[in-house]
């Protein structure tokens, strides 16, 4: 059987670059070499695309950061290029070439990719931009399409999609940068009245809890919104769920998505921020989560509904907040390309559901090919 050449795109221009490198290292380590030929395509923080001489090996974001500090990534050799081909033909439809062409020996030619695994987190990767490039090239790729990726990245529009489907949300507001610049005092006062303290402030288009703050006072709120708007032109401000438990569910599939068992994260800090997720080792996952059967069933049902609400495909991790005292359940967000190391919650949730990491990779690649075949069967002309 012909091996599928899998282009694994990782790194990227977002604040989640290190998380992406760690996720890609896990994918390279566990892809079945008897079935797949992986190709390492790295996007540097400055946006350069390169064919990496060797795949990443650090399996944790903290290790990636330490490696970058002690052994900076060498500059890419000129002339390195990758070709995307229209599956299942072998016709080259797009060439990525970010270097010069003077060193012919360094060039890679005829490198067709049968499927792409974009292990990219955050803007310029998880938000529909790379997905749009791959759609234009008619190349199969793992994960959500352009629309779901864009909506899943933008927390403001994500909530609109959830509300339209009648899914439970905590009260929230959206503030634009120009509104905040012109009316910060008035807006801050109205947010305090409408949402009450404490509240969480987030950049609308970012992941891994980058730029997120918990505001307990009016002074905190001013600082939190200023911080969030350093990362995006929109900030989402949410009322805090009292004594919240953080519940997560993995979803897998295309037209008939399935939910994993539910898990819970006990954060090492006041809330599950970037440091608690990736840089310290104090956060504790509990899989399966200690929930009563009715709550477990409802969480899994709502996870699939959230997946469908943004028209997702392939994979997603859906996060909930469960009020400890009242039992109120609130949908927090859907992550269309969650952290993907073997110790990330998404992989752990599916391992606990009976699907180990290598089998999960197989399933995601198969879903990518199925989705591509379905899209290719659609008419593109009325004539």
C-alpha positions as CSV (number, residue, x, y, z in Angstrom):
1,X,0.0,0.0,0.0
2,X,1.3,3.4,-0.9
3,X,2.4,5.5,2.0
4,X,0.6,8.8,2.5
5,X,2.9,11.7,2.6
6,X,1.7,13.8,5.5
7,X,2.8,17.4,5.7
8,X,2.8,18.5,9.3
9,X,2.7,22.3,9.6
10,X,3.7,23.7,12.9
11,X,5.1,26.7,14.8
12,X,3.4,29.8,13.4
13,X,3.3,33.5,14.1
14,X,1.0,33.3,17.2
15,X,1.7,33.5,20.9
16,X,1.1,29.7,20.9
17,X,4.2,28.9,18.8
18,X,5.8,26.8,21.5
19,X,2.7,24.8,22.2
20,X,2.4,24.1,18.5
21,X,6.0,22.8,18.3
22,X,5.3,20.5,21.2
23,X,2.1,19.2,19.6
24,X,3.9,18.6,16.3
25,X,6.6,16.6,18.1
26,X,4.0,14.2,19.5
27,X,2.5,13.8,16.0
28,X,5.9,13.0,14.5
29,X,6.7,10.6,17.2
30,X,3.5,8.5,16.9
31,X,2.7,8.5,13.2
32,X,2.9,5.0,11.9
33,X,5.9,4.9,9.5
34,X,4.6,1.8,7.8
35,X,1.6,3.9,6.6
36,X,2.8,7.5,6.6
37,X,5.8,9.5,5.4
38,X,5.7,12.7,7.5
39,X,7.2,15.9,6.2
40,X,8.2,18.7,8.7
41,X,7.0,22.1,7.5
42,X,7.9,24.8,10.1
43,X,6.5,28.4,10.2
44,X,8.9,30.6,12.1
45,X,7.7,33.4,14.4
46,X,8.4,35.9,11.7
47,X,6.2,34.1,9.2
48,X,8.9,32.3,7.2
49,X,7.9,28.8,5.9
50,X,10.7,26.3,5.9
51,X,11.2,22.6,5.4
52,X,12.8,21.6,8.7
53,X,16.0,19.5,8.5
54,X,14.6,17.4,11.4
55,X,11.2,17.2,13.1
56,X,10.8,18.7,16.6
57,X,11.3,16.5,19.6
58,X,10.4,18.5,22.7
59,X,7.1,17.2,23.9
60,X,6.2,20.1,26.3
61,X,6.0,23.9,25.7
62,X,8.3,24.6,28.6
63,X,11.0,22.3,26.9
64,X,10.5,24.1,23.6
65,X,11.0,27.5,25.3
66,X,14.2,26.2,27.0
67,X,15.5,24.7,23.8
68,X,14.9,28.1,22.0
69,X,16.8,29.8,24.8
70,X,19.8,27.6,24.8
71,X,19.9,26.4,21.1
72,X,18.3,29.0,18.8
73,X,16.8,27.5,15.6
74,X,19.4,27.9,12.8
75,X,18.4,29.9,9.7
76,X,16.7,27.9,7.0
77,X,18.9,26.9,4.1
78,X,17.9,28.8,0.9
79,X,15.9,27.1,-1.8
80,X,14.0,24.8,0.5
81,X,10.5,24.3,-1.0
82,X,7.4,22.1,-0.6
83,X,4.8,21.3,-3.2
84,X,1.1,20.8,-2.4
85,X,-0.7,18.4,-4.7
86,X,-4.4,17.9,-5.5
87,X,-5.3,14.6,-3.9
88,X,-5.6,11.9,-5.2
89,X,-3.8,13.0,-8.3
90,X,-0.1,13.8,-8.4
91,X,-0.4,17.2,-10.0
92,X,1.4,20.0,-8.2
93,X,-0.9,22.9,-7.6
94,X,1.1,25.0,-5.2
95,X,4.7,25.4,-4.2
96,X,5.9,26.9,-1.0
97,X,9.3,28.4,-1.6
98,X,10.6,30.9,0.9
99,X,14.3,30.9,0.1
100,X,16.6,31.7,-2.8
101,X,17.4,29.3,-5.7
102,X,21.2,29.6,-5.9
103,X,21.9,26.4,-4.0
104,X,20.4,23.7,-6.2
105,X,21.6,20.9,-3.9
106,X,19.4,22.2,-1.1
107,X,16.2,22.2,-3.1
108,X,13.6,19.6,-2.6
109,X,11.6,18.9,-5.7
110,X,8.6,16.8,-6.5
111,X,7.6,16.7,-2.8
112,X,3.9,16.0,-3.1
113,X,1.8,16.0,0.0
114,X,-1.2,13.7,0.1
115,X,-2.7,15.3,3.2
116,X,-1.7,18.2,5.5
117,X,-1.9,18.1,9.3
118,X,-1.9,21.8,10.4
119,X,-0.8,21.5,14.0
120,X,-1.1,25.2,14.5
121,X,-2.7,26.9,17.5
122,X,-4.0,30.5,17.5
123,X,-4.0,33.2,14.8
124,X,-2.5,32.5,11.4
125,X,-3.1,28.8,11.7
126,X,-6.1,27.8,13.7
127,X,-8.3,30.7,12.5
128,X,-9.0,29.7,8.9
129,X,-6.1,31.4,7.2
130,X,-4.0,28.2,6.5
131,X,-7.3,26.3,6.0
132,X,-8.2,28.8,3.2
133,X,-4.8,28.3,1.6
134,X,-5.3,24.5,1.6
135,X,-8.8,24.8,0.2
136,X,-7.5,26.9,-2.7
137,X,-4.9,24.3,-3.4
138,X,-7.5,21.5,-3.1
139,X,-5.4,19.6,-0.6
140,X,-7.0,17.4,2.1
141,X,-6.2,18.6,5.6
142,X,-7.0,17.5,9.2
143,X,-9.5,19.5,11.2
144,X,-12.1,22.1,10.8
145,X,-12.8,24.0,7.6
146,X,-12.4,27.8,7.0
147,X,-15.7,28.8,8.6
148,X,-15.5,26.7,11.7
149,X,-11.9,27.6,12.2
150,X,-12.6,31.3,12.0
151,X,-15.7,31.2,14.2
152,X,-13.9,28.9,16.7
153,X,-11.1,31.3,17.0
154,X,-13.2,34.4,17.5
155,X,-14.8,34.1,20.9
156,X,-17.4,36.9,20.1
157,X,-18.8,35.2,17.0
158,X,-18.5,31.8,18.6
159,X,-20.9,33.0,21.4
160,X,-23.3,34.3,18.7
161,X,-23.3,30.8,17.1
162,X,-23.9,29.1,20.5
163,X,-26.7,31.5,21.4
164,X,-28.4,30.9,18.1
165,X,-28.5,27.2,18.9
166,X,-29.8,27.8,22.4
167,X,-26.7,26.7,24.2
168,X,-26.2,27.9,27.8
169,X,-23.7,30.8,28.2
170,X,-22.6,33.0,31.1
171,X,-23.5,36.7,30.6
172,X,-20.9,38.5,28.5
173,X,-20.1,41.7,26.6
174,X,-17.7,42.5,23.7
175,X,-15.7,45.7,23.7
176,X,-13.9,47.0,20.6
177,X,-10.5,48.8,20.8
178,X,-11.8,52.1,19.4
179,X,-14.8,52.0,21.8
180,X,-12.4,51.5,24.7
181,X,-10.1,54.2,23.6
182,X,-13.0,56.8,23.4
183,X,-15.2,55.7,26.2
184,X,-13.2,53.6,28.7
185,X,-14.6,55.1,31.9
186,X,-18.3,54.8,30.7
187,X,-17.7,51.3,29.4
188,X,-15.9,50.2,32.6
189,X,-18.8,51.4,34.7
190,X,-21.4,49.7,32.6
191,X,-19.5,46.4,32.6
192,X,-19.4,46.5,36.4
193,X,-23.1,47.1,36.6
194,X,-24.1,44.6,33.9
195,X,-21.7,41.7,34.8
196,X,-20.6,42.3,38.3
197,X,-17.3,41.3,39.8
198,X,-15.3,39.2,39.4
199,X,-15.2,38.9,35.6
200,X,-12.8,37.4,33.1
201,X,-11.4,39.5,30.2
202,X,-10.1,37.8,27.1
203,X,-8.7,38.8,23.7
204,X,-11.4,37.6,21.2
205,X,-8.9,35.9,18.9
206,X,-6.3,34.0,20.9
207,X,-6.0,30.7,22.6
208,X,-4.1,28.9,25.4
209,X,-5.3,31.5,27.8
210,X,-2.8,34.1,26.5
211,X,-3.8,37.6,27.5
212,X,-6.6,36.5,29.9
213,X,-7.1,38.2,33.2
214,X,-9.5,37.8,36.2
215,X,-10.7,41.3,37.2
216,X,-11.9,41.5,40.8
217,X,-12.1,45.3,41.0
218,X,-12.6,48.3,38.8
219,X,-8.9,48.9,38.7
220,X,-8.3,45.3,37.7
221,X,-10.8,45.7,34.9
222,X,-9.1,48.7,33.4
223,X,-5.7,46.8,33.4
224,X,-7.3,43.6,32.1
225,X,-9.0,45.2,29.1
226,X,-5.8,47.2,28.3
227,X,-3.9,43.9,28.3
228,X,-6.4,42.0,26.2
229,X,-6.5,44.8,23.5
230,X,-2.7,44.5,23.1
231,X,-3.4,41.1,21.5
232,X,-6.6,41.8,19.5
233,X,-9.0,44.6,18.5
234,X,-11.8,43.0,20.4
235,X,-12.0,41.9,24.0
236,X,-14.7,39.5,25.4
237,X,-15.7,40.2,29.0
238,X,-17.5,37.4,30.9
239,X,-19.2,37.2,34.2
240,X,-17.3,34.7,36.4
241,X,-19.2,31.5,37.2
242,X,-19.1,31.1,41.0
243,X,-16.8,28.3,42.3
244,X,-16.5,27.0,38.8
245,X,-15.2,23.5,37.9
246,X,-13.5,23.3,34.5
247,X,-15.0,20.4,32.5
248,X,-13.7,19.4,29.1
249,X,-14.9,17.0,26.4
250,X,-13.2,15.8,23.2
251,X,-15.3,15.6,20.0
252,X,-14.3,13.6,16.9
253,X,-15.9,13.1,13.6
254,X,-17.4,14.8,10.5
255,X,-21.1,14.4,9.9
256,X,-21.7,12.1,12.9
257,X,-19.4,13.5,15.6
258,X,-18.9,11.6,18.8
259,X,-18.0,12.8,22.3
260,X,-15.3,11.4,24.5
261,X,-15.6,10.9,28.3
262,X,-15.7,14.1,30.2
263,X,-12.6,15.3,32.1
264,X,-11.9,17.9,34.7
265,X,-8.9,20.2,35.2
266,X,-7.9,21.2,38.7
267,X,-5.7,24.3,38.0
268,X,-2.6,25.0,39.9
269,X,-3.4,28.7,40.0
270,X,-6.5,30.7,40.6
271,X,-7.7,29.9,37.0
272,X,-6.4,27.8,34.2
273,X,-4.1,30.4,32.6
274,X,-1.1,29.9,30.2
275,X,1.3,29.2,33.0
276,X,-1.0,26.6,34.6
277,X,-1.5,24.9,31.3
278,X,2.0,24.7,30.0
279,X,4.8,26.0,32.3
280,X,4.2,24.5,35.7
281,X,3.3,20.9,36.6
282,X,0.7,21.6,39.4
283,X,-2.5,21.4,37.4
284,X,-4.3,18.0,37.8
285,X,-6.5,16.3,35.2
286,X,-9.2,14.0,36.5
287,X,-10.4,11.6,33.8
288,X,-13.2,10.7,33.9
289,X,-14.6,13.7,35.7
290,X,-16.5,13.0,38.9
291,X,-19.9,13.9,37.7
292,X,-23.3,12.3,38.2
293,X,-24.6,10.3,35.2
294,X,-27.2,13.0,34.2
295,X,-24.6,15.8,34.2
296,X,-22.1,13.6,32.3
297,X,-24.7,12.8,29.6
298,X,-25.6,16.5,29.3
299,X,-22.0,17.7,29.0
300,X,-21.3,15.2,26.3
301,X,-24.6,16.1,24.5
302,X,-23.8,19.8,24.6
303,X,-20.2,19.2,23.4
304,X,-21.6,17.7,20.2
305,X,-24.1,20.5,19.9
306,X,-21.3,23.1,20.2
307,X,-19.3,21.2,17.6
308,X,-22.2,21.4,15.2
309,X,-23.1,25.0,16.0
310,X,-19.8,26.2,14.4
311,X,-20.0,23.6,11.6
312,X,-16.9,21.9,12.8
313,X,-15.3,18.8,11.4
314,X,-12.4,16.5,12.4
315,X,-11.7,17.4,16.0
316,X,-12.4,19.9,18.8
317,X,-12.2,20.2,22.5
318,X,-15.2,21.7,24.1
319,X,-14.8,23.5,27.5
320,X,-17.5,24.0,30.1
321,X,-17.8,25.8,33.5
322,X,-19.9,24.0,36.1
323,X,-21.0,26.0,39.1
324,X,-20.0,24.0,42.2
325,X,-22.9,25.1,44.4
326,X,-25.9,25.5,42.0
327,X,-24.9,22.9,39.4
328,X,-25.4,25.4,36.6
329,X,-23.6,24.3,33.4
330,X,-22.2,26.9,31.0
331,X,-20.5,26.4,27.7
332,X,-17.2,28.3,27.6
333,X,-15.7,27.7,24.2
334,X,-14.8,25.3,21.4
335,X,-11.2,24.7,20.4
336,X,-11.0,23.5,16.9
337,X,-7.3,22.6,17.1
338,X,-6.6,22.0,20.8
339,X,-3.2,21.3,22.4
340,X,-2.2,18.0,20.8
341,X,0.6,16.4,22.8
342,X,0.1,13.0,24.3
343,X,-0.4,14.6,27.7
344,X,-2.8,17.2,26.4
345,X,-6.4,16.9,27.6
346,X,-7.8,16.1,24.1
347,X,-5.5,13.1,23.7
348,X,-6.0,11.9,27.3
349,X,-9.8,12.2,26.9
350,X,-9.8,9.9,23.9
351,X,-7.3,7.5,25.4
352,X,-9.7,7.1,28.3
353,X,-12.5,6.5,25.8
354,X,-10.5,3.6,24.2
355,X,-8.7,5.4,21.3
356,X,-5.0,5.7,21.9
357,X,-2.8,8.4,20.3
358,X,-1.6,6.5,17.2
359,X,-5.2,5.4,16.4
360,X,-6.4,8.9,17.0
361,X,-4.0,10.2,14.3
362,X,-5.2,7.5,11.9
363,X,-8.8,8.5,12.5
364,X,-8.1,12.2,12.0
365,X,-6.3,11.6,8.7
366,X,-9.1,9.3,7.5
367,X,-11.7,12.0,8.4
368,X,-9.6,14.6,6.5
369,X,-9.6,12.4,3.3
370,X,-13.4,11.7,3.7
371,X,-14.2,15.4,4.0
372,X,-12.0,16.3,1.1
373,X,-13.6,13.7,-1.1
374,X,-17.1,15.0,-0.2
375,X,-16.1,18.5,-1.0
376,X,-14.5,17.5,-4.3
377,X,-17.7,15.8,-5.4
378,X,-19.7,19.1,-5.2
379,X,-20.4,21.1,-8.4
380,X,-18.4,24.3,-8.8
381,X,-20.2,25.6,-11.9
382,X,-23.9,26.0,-12.8
383,X,-23.1,25.1,-16.4
